[in-house]
Amino acid sequence: MNNFWLMLSHSYFSKLKTKSFILTTVIVVAAIFLLVNFENVVTSVTGEDEPPKVAVLDEGNLYEPFSTQLAQLNKEIEIEKVSKDEKILENEVKEGEYEGYLILSQDQNDLPQAVYKSTSISNSEVWTDLFNSLQAVKNEQAAKQLNLSNEELQSLNTPPSFEREALVEGAKSEEELSEARGIVYVLLFFIYFSVIVYANMTAMEVATEKSSRVMEILISSVSPVKQMFAKILGIGLVGLTQLAVLLAAGYFAISRNKEEMVGGFFEGLGFADTSISLIVYAGIFFLLGFFLYATLAALLGSLVSRIEDVQQMIMPMTFLVMIGFFIAMFGLGNPESTFITISSYIPFFTPMVMFLRVGMLNIAAWEPILGMGILLLSILVLGWFGARVYRGGVLMYGKSNSFKDIKKAIELTKNK
């Protein structure tokens, strides 16, 4: 057992000290702080943006009602009534004096129409607000032509009351679902990339030791099964360490900028009111997903003796992770579908799909517990089978990138 803990600590600390781990962690932590403080960083670099200024050529006596409607819709857009030649206005727009210029006129029905010209129409916020203001003016004038009162016009423009209520007690509201969708989306990406990275790391670790012939020395003092689980646990601890650092950095960054996050981008993603239970579930499904795929990766990594063959051998495993991720992405729009429910109990998809259902729905407590139980049972079965393959696979050398080699590895195990 001492040899097991020695190998576990070696796997853990050797990966913890690598430049790739340190650099990745530092970059992600920096990205978290940059993302949380994004608006402040942009403001400090570029300064406060000046409000857009638009020149207005009024050819239909529409400026007054138009400016009134625009002021109610967006007070930041400045408009200025001008009487200039269009060529002069074009030059002033190109020189940056105006964001653009608007030509107001009337059509054959004496209703407002307009043409907006600018160097670029990519700033949709400006022309969208100009259009909505003009639409309001048109509605008023059309109502006058039809002899409609202001009350009748308001009644026509008022959208119908349409509310959605769930019949099941405790079901999430539309707002809660939107917030949950954002945080689940982010955490799903984390689970997906983490499982791929650390499972691949496990396979590479085994293949590297085999290619350097270190394995021949190790198996004389430590059993292959102990080696396999020591590597899996060691690299799993590396993943947990990185997860803890990132969560601590995220919590610190968010807690320091909580006021700036209210009502903005982060609140829409659900970060402003993230439940601790959701983070705990993310950690649990990350760990279970890692151990499931890392055991499979160690099994596959033991079959190759060249680092170049690792990616080809573990490609089917990578596809399994990707399929689970894409199913979860589909489930973001329809988490209650039968397909998603069934997929959440398929072991290789459970870490992401069951986590999706936990985050998006108020499901019964037994469902995630059953999912965890299925994962644990799958890990035990795969660990038992993987140990048999690993024990013989580490003794196989030469070109080996076929799944037929699993049978050879098991035969070698029986002959030992």
C-alpha positions as CSV (number, residue, x, y, z in Angstrom):
1,M,0.0,0.0,0.0
2,N,2.9,2.3,0.6
3,N,3.9,1.9,-3.0
4,F,0.4,2.9,-4.1
5,W,0.5,6.1,-2.1
6,L,4.0,6.8,-3.4
7,M,2.9,6.5,-7.0
8,L,-0.3,8.5,-6.4
9,S,1.7,11.4,-4.9
10,H,4.2,11.1,-7.7
11,S,1.5,11.4,-10.3
12,Y,-0.2,14.2,-8.5
13,F,2.9,16.4,-7.8
14,S,4.6,15.7,-11.1
15,K,1.6,17.0,-12.9
16,L,1.0,19.8,-10.5
17,K,4.5,21.2,-11.2
18,T,4.3,21.0,-14.9
19,K,4.5,24.3,-16.9
20,S,1.3,23.4,-18.8
21,F,-0.8,23.0,-15.6
22,I,0.6,26.3,-14.0
23,L,0.2,28.2,-17.3
24,T,-3.3,26.9,-18.0
25,T,-4.4,27.7,-14.4
26,V,-3.0,31.2,-14.5
27,I,-4.5,32.0,-17.9
28,V,-8.0,30.8,-16.9
29,V,-7.8,32.7,-13.6
30,A,-6.8,35.8,-15.5
31,A,-9.6,35.2,-18.0
32,I,-12.1,35.0,-15.1
33,F,-11.0,38.3,-13.6
34,L,-10.9,39.9,-17.1
35,L,-14.4,38.6,-17.9
36,V,-15.9,39.8,-14.6
37,N,-14.2,43.2,-14.9
38,F,-14.6,43.4,-18.7
39,E,-16.6,46.6,-18.8
40,N,-14.2,48.4,-16.4
41,V,-11.2,47.2,-18.5
42,V,-12.8,48.4,-21.8
43,T,-13.7,51.7,-20.2
44,S,-10.2,52.2,-18.8
45,V,-8.5,51.4,-22.2
46,T,-10.9,53.2,-24.6
47,G,-12.5,55.8,-22.2
48,E,-16.2,56.5,-22.0
49,D,-17.9,56.2,-25.3
50,E,-19.5,59.4,-26.5
51,P,-23.2,59.2,-27.2
52,P,-24.1,58.8,-30.9
53,K,-25.1,62.0,-32.6
54,V,-27.4,62.0,-35.6
55,A,-28.2,64.8,-38.0
56,V,-31.8,65.1,-39.2
57,L,-32.9,66.6,-42.5
58,D,-36.7,67.2,-42.0
59,E,-38.5,67.3,-45.3
60,G,-42.0,66.6,-43.8
61,N,-42.4,68.6,-40.6
62,L,-41.8,65.5,-38.5
63,Y,-38.8,66.5,-36.4
64,E,-40.8,67.6,-33.3
65,P,-42.9,64.4,-32.9
66,F,-40.0,62.3,-33.9
67,S,-37.6,63.8,-31.3
68,T,-40.3,63.4,-28.6
69,Q,-40.7,59.7,-29.3
70,L,-36.9,59.1,-29.5
71,A,-36.4,60.9,-26.1
72,Q,-38.8,58.5,-24.5
73,L,-37.1,55.4,-26.1
74,N,-33.4,56.3,-25.9
75,K,-32.1,59.5,-24.2
76,E,-28.5,58.7,-25.1
77,I,-29.0,59.3,-28.9
78,E,-28.5,63.0,-29.7
79,I,-30.2,64.3,-32.8
80,E,-29.7,67.7,-34.4
81,K,-32.0,69.3,-37.0
82,V,-29.9,70.7,-39.8
83,S,-30.4,72.3,-43.2
84,K,-27.3,71.3,-45.1
85,D,-26.6,69.8,-48.4
86,E,-26.2,66.0,-48.4
87,K,-22.7,66.1,-49.7
88,I,-21.7,68.3,-46.7
89,L,-23.4,65.9,-44.3
90,E,-21.7,62.9,-45.9
91,N,-18.3,64.5,-45.3
92,E,-19.2,65.4,-41.7
93,V,-20.3,61.8,-41.1
94,K,-17.0,60.4,-42.6
95,E,-15.0,62.8,-40.4
96,G,-16.8,61.6,-37.3
97,E,-18.8,64.6,-36.5
98,Y,-22.0,62.6,-36.8
99,E,-22.8,58.9,-36.4
100,G,-25.0,59.3,-39.5
101,Y,-27.8,61.4,-40.9
102,L,-31.5,60.8,-41.2
103,I,-33.8,62.1,-43.9
104,L,-37.4,62.5,-42.7
105,S,-40.2,62.8,-45.3
106,Q,-43.7,61.7,-46.1
107,D,-45.0,59.1,-48.5
108,Q,-47.9,59.3,-50.9
109,N,-50.3,58.6,-48.0
110,D,-48.9,61.5,-45.9
111,L,-47.3,59.0,-43.5
112,P,-43.7,59.2,-42.2
113,Q,-40.8,57.6,-44.0
114,A,-37.1,57.9,-43.6
115,V,-33.7,57.1,-45.0
116,Y,-30.7,56.7,-42.6
117,K,-27.2,57.0,-44.0
118,S,-23.9,56.3,-42.1
119,T,-20.5,54.9,-42.8
120,S,-21.6,51.6,-41.5
121,I,-24.9,50.0,-40.5
122,S,-23.3,47.6,-38.0
123,N,-24.4,49.7,-35.0
124,S,-27.9,48.2,-35.0
125,E,-28.8,49.9,-31.7
126,V,-28.9,53.3,-33.3
127,W,-30.9,52.6,-36.4
128,T,-33.2,50.2,-34.5
129,D,-34.2,53.0,-32.0
130,L,-34.6,55.5,-34.9
131,F,-36.9,53.1,-36.7
132,N,-39.0,52.4,-33.5
133,S,-39.4,56.1,-32.9
134,L,-40.5,56.7,-36.5
135,Q,-42.9,53.8,-36.2
136,A,-44.5,55.4,-33.1
137,V,-44.9,58.7,-35.1
138,K,-46.5,56.8,-38.0
139,N,-48.9,55.1,-35.7
140,E,-50.0,58.4,-34.3
141,Q,-50.5,60.0,-37.7
142,A,-52.3,56.9,-39.0
143,A,-54.6,57.0,-36.0
144,K,-55.5,60.7,-36.7
145,Q,-56.3,59.8,-40.4
146,L,-58.6,57.1,-39.1
147,N,-60.1,59.3,-36.4
148,L,-58.9,57.1,-33.6
149,S,-58.5,58.5,-30.1
150,N,-55.3,58.2,-28.1
151,E,-57.0,55.6,-25.9
152,E,-58.0,53.6,-29.0
153,L,-54.5,53.8,-30.4
154,Q,-53.0,52.8,-27.1
155,S,-55.4,49.9,-26.9
156,L,-54.3,48.7,-30.4
157,N,-50.6,48.9,-29.6
158,T,-50.8,47.3,-26.1
159,P,-49.6,43.7,-26.4
160,P,-52.0,41.0,-25.0
161,S,-51.4,39.7,-21.6
162,F,-49.9,36.2,-21.9
163,E,-48.5,34.4,-18.9
164,R,-47.2,30.9,-18.6
165,E,-47.6,28.9,-15.4
166,A,-46.5,25.4,-14.6
167,L,-49.1,23.1,-13.1
168,V,-46.5,21.1,-11.2
169,E,-45.7,22.7,-7.8
170,G,-42.1,23.9,-7.6
171,A,-41.5,24.1,-11.3
172,K,-39.1,26.8,-12.4
173,S,-40.5,30.0,-13.9
174,E,-39.4,31.3,-17.3
175,E,-37.0,33.8,-15.7
176,E,-35.5,31.1,-13.5
177,L,-35.1,28.8,-16.6
178,S,-33.3,31.5,-18.5
179,E,-30.9,32.1,-15.6
180,A,-30.3,28.4,-15.1
181,R,-29.7,27.9,-18.8
182,G,-26.7,30.3,-18.7
183,I,-24.9,28.9,-15.7
184,V,-25.6,25.2,-16.8
185,Y,-24.2,26.1,-20.2
186,V,-21.0,27.4,-18.7
187,L,-20.6,24.5,-16.2
188,L,-21.3,22.0,-19.0
189,F,-18.4,23.4,-21.0
190,F,-16.2,23.1,-17.9
191,I,-17.2,19.4,-17.4
192,Y,-16.7,18.6,-21.1
193,F,-13.3,20.1,-21.5
194,S,-12.0,18.9,-18.1
195,V,-13.0,15.3,-18.7
196,I,-11.4,15.4,-22.1
197,V,-8.2,17.0,-20.9
198,Y,-7.6,14.9,-17.8
199,A,-8.7,11.6,-19.4
200,N,-6.3,12.3,-22.2
201,M,-3.6,13.1,-19.7
202,T,-4.1,9.7,-18.0
203,A,-3.7,7.9,-21.3
204,M,-0.6,9.9,-22.2
205,E,0.9,9.2,-18.8
206,V,0.6,5.4,-19.3
207,A,1.8,5.5,-22.9
208,T,4.8,7.8,-22.0
209,E,6.0,5.3,-19.3
210,K,5.7,2.4,-21.7
211,S,7.5,4.2,-24.5
212,S,10.4,5.1,-22.1
213,R,10.5,1.5,-20.7
214,V,9.9,2.8,-17.2
215,M,7.0,0.5,-17.0
216,E,9.3,-2.6,-17.0
217,I,10.9,-1.3,-13.8
218,L,7.7,-0.3,-12.2
219,I,5.9,-3.6,-12.6
220,S,8.7,-5.4,-10.8
221,S,7.9,-3.5,-7.6
222,V,4.3,-2.3,-8.0
223,S,1.4,-4.3,-9.4
224,P,-0.1,-2.9,-12.7
225,V,-3.5,-2.5,-11.0
226,K,-2.1,-0.3,-8.3
227,Q,-0.3,1.7,-11.0
228,M,-3.5,2.2,-12.9
229,F,-5.6,3.4,-10.0
230,A,-2.7,5.5,-8.6
231,K,-2.4,7.4,-11.9
232,I,-6.2,7.8,-12.1
233,L,-6.5,9.2,-8.6
234,G,-3.4,11.3,-8.9
235,I,-4.5,13.0,-12.0
236,G,-8.0,13.3,-10.6
237,L,-6.6,15.2,-7.6
238,V,-4.9,17.5,-10.1
239,G,-8.2,18.2,-11.7
240,L,-9.8,18.8,-8.3
241,T,-7.0,21.2,-7.4
242,Q,-7.5,23.2,-10.5
243,L,-11.2,23.2,-10.0
244,A,-10.8,24.5,-6.5
245,V,-8.4,27.3,-7.6
246,L,-10.8,28.3,-10.4
247,L,-13.9,28.3,-8.1
248,A,-12.1,30.3,-5.5
249,A,-10.9,32.8,-8.1
250,G,-14.4,33.0,-9.6
251,Y,-16.0,33.5,-6.2
252,F,-13.5,36.2,-5.2
253,A,-13.9,38.1,-8.5
254,I,-17.7,37.9,-8.5
255,S,-18.0,38.9,-4.8
256,R,-15.9,42.0,-5.4
257,N,-18.0,43.1,-8.4
258,K,-21.4,42.0,-7.3
259,E,-22.9,45.5,-7.7
260,E,-21.6,45.9,-11.2
261,M,-23.1,42.5,-12.2
262,V,-26.7,43.3,-11.1
263,G,-28.9,43.6,-14.1
264,G,-26.2,43.0,-16.6
265,F,-24.7,40.2,-18.7
266,F,-23.7,38.0,-15.7
267,E,-27.2,38.2,-14.1
268,G,-28.6,37.0,-17.4
269,L,-26.3,34.0,-17.2
270,G,-27.4,33.3,-13.7
271,F,-24.1,34.1,-11.9
272,A,-25.7,36.7,-9.7
273,D,-27.8,34.1,-7.9
274,T,-25.9,30.8,-8.4
275,S,-27.0,28.1,-5.9
276,I,-24.3,26.3,-3.9
277,S,-26.1,23.0,-4.6
278,L,-25.6,23.5,-8.4
279,I,-21.9,24.0,-7.9
280,V,-21.8,20.8,-5.7
281,Y,-23.6,18.8,-8.4
282,A,-21.1,20.1,-11.0
283,G,-18.2,19.0,-8.9
284,I,-19.8,15.5,-8.2
285,F,-20.6,14.9,-11.9
286,F,-17.2,16.2,-12.9
287,L,-15.5,13.7,-10.6
288,L,-17.7,10.8,-11.6
289,G,-17.3,11.6,-15.3
290,F,-13.5,11.9,-14.9
291,F,-13.1,8.6,-13.1
292,L,-15.3,6.8,-15.7
293,Y,-13.4,8.2,-18.7
294,A,-10.0,8.1,-17.0
295,T,-10.4,4.4,-16.3
296,L,-11.3,3.9,-19.9
297,A,-8.4,6.1,-21.0
298,A,-5.9,4.1,-18.8
299,L,-7.2,0.9,-20.3
300,L,-6.7,2.2,-23.9
301,G,-3.4,3.9,-23.1
302,S,-1.9,0.6,-21.8
303,L,-2.5,-0.9,-25.3
304,V,-0.1,1.4,-27.1
305,S,3.6,1.7,-26.7
306,R,4.1,4.8,-28.8
307,I,2.9,8.3,-27.8
308,E,1.9,8.9,-31.5
309,D,-0.7,6.1,-31.3
310,V,-2.5,7.5,-28.2
311,Q,-4.9,9.9,-29.9
312,Q,-5.9,7.3,-32.5
313,M,-6.6,4.8,-29.7
314,I,-8.7,7.1,-27.5
315,M,-10.6,8.7,-30.4
316,P,-13.8,6.6,-29.8
317,M,-13.7,7.7,-26.1
318,T,-13.4,11.3,-27.2
319,F,-16.4,10.8,-29.5
320,L,-18.4,9.5,-26.5
321,V,-17.6,12.7,-24.5
322,M,-18.6,14.8,-27.5
323,I,-21.9,13.0,-28.1
324,G,-22.8,13.5,-24.4
325,F,-22.0,17.2,-24.7
326,F,-24.0,17.6,-27.9
327,I,-27.0,15.8,-26.3
328,A,-26.7,18.2,-23.3
329,M,-26.6,21.2,-25.7
330,F,-29.8,20.0,-27.4
331,G,-31.3,19.5,-24.0
332,L,-30.8,23.2,-23.0
333,G,-33.8,24.0,-25.3
334,N,-35.9,21.0,-24.3
335,P,-34.7,19.5,-21.0
336,E,-38.0,17.6,-20.4
337,S,-37.9,15.5,-23.6
338,T,-38.0,11.7,-23.3
339,F,-34.8,11.5,-25.3
340,I,-32.9,13.6,-22.7
341,T,-34.4,11.7,-19.8
342,I,-33.3,8.3,-21.2
343,S,-29.8,9.7,-22.2
344,S,-29.3,10.9,-18.6
345,Y,-29.2,7.2,-17.4
346,I,-26.7,6.1,-20.1
347,P,-23.4,6.0,-18.1
348,F,-21.1,7.7,-20.7
349,F,-23.6,10.5,-21.1
350,T,-24.8,10.8,-17.5
351,P,-22.2,13.3,-16.2
352,M,-23.4,16.0,-18.5
353,V,-27.0,15.1,-19.3
354,M,-28.0,14.4,-15.8
355,F,-26.3,17.6,-14.6
356,L,-28.3,19.4,-17.3
357,R,-31.6,18.1,-15.9
358,V,-30.5,18.9,-12.3
359,G,-29.7,22.5,-13.3
360,M,-32.7,23.1,-15.5
361,L,-35.5,21.1,-13.8
362,N,-36.9,20.4,-10.4
363,I,-36.5,16.7,-10.6
364,A,-37.1,14.2,-7.8
365,A,-34.0,13.7,-5.6
366,W,-33.9,10.0,-6.5
367,E,-33.1,10.7,-10.1
368,P,-29.7,12.3,-9.7
369,I,-28.9,9.8,-7.0
370,L,-29.8,7.0,-9.4
371,G,-27.6,8.6,-12.0
372,M,-24.7,8.8,-9.5
373,G,-25.3,5.1,-8.6
374,I,-25.2,4.1,-12.2
375,L,-22.0,6.0,-12.7
376,L,-20.4,4.4,-9.6
377,L,-21.4,0.9,-10.7
378,S,-20.1,1.6,-14.2
379,I,-16.8,2.9,-12.8
380,L,-16.4,-0.3,-10.7
381,V,-17.2,-2.6,-13.6
382,L,-15.0,-0.7,-16.0
383,G,-12.3,-0.6,-13.3
384,W,-12.5,-4.4,-12.9
385,F,-12.3,-5.0,-16.6
386,G,-9.7,-2.2,-17.1
387,A,-7.5,-3.7,-14.5
388,R,-7.5,-7.1,-16.4
389,V,-6.7,-5.3,-19.6
390,Y,-4.1,-3.0,-18.0
391,R,-2.3,-5.8,-16.3
392,G,-1.6,-7.5,-19.7
393,G,-1.5,-4.3,-21.8
394,V,1.5,-2.8,-20.1
395,L,3.5,-5.9,-21.2
396,M,2.6,-5.4,-24.8
397,Y,5.1,-3.6,-27.1
398,G,5.3,-2.8,-30.7
399,K,2.7,-1.1,-33.0
400,S,-0.6,-1.5,-31.3
401,N,-3.6,0.6,-32.2
402,S,-6.4,-1.9,-32.7
403,F,-9.1,-2.9,-30.2
404,K,-8.3,-6.5,-31.0
405,D,-5.4,-6.0,-28.7
406,I,-7.8,-5.9,-25.7
407,K,-8.2,-9.7,-26.2
408,K,-4.4,-10.2,-26.3
409,A,-4.0,-8.1,-23.1
410,I,-6.6,-10.2,-21.3
411,E,-4.9,-13.4,-22.5
412,L,-1.6,-12.1,-21.2
413,T,-3.2,-11.4,-17.8
414,K,-4.5,-15.0,-17.6
415,N,-1.1,-16.4,-18.4
416,K,0.6,-14.4,-15.7
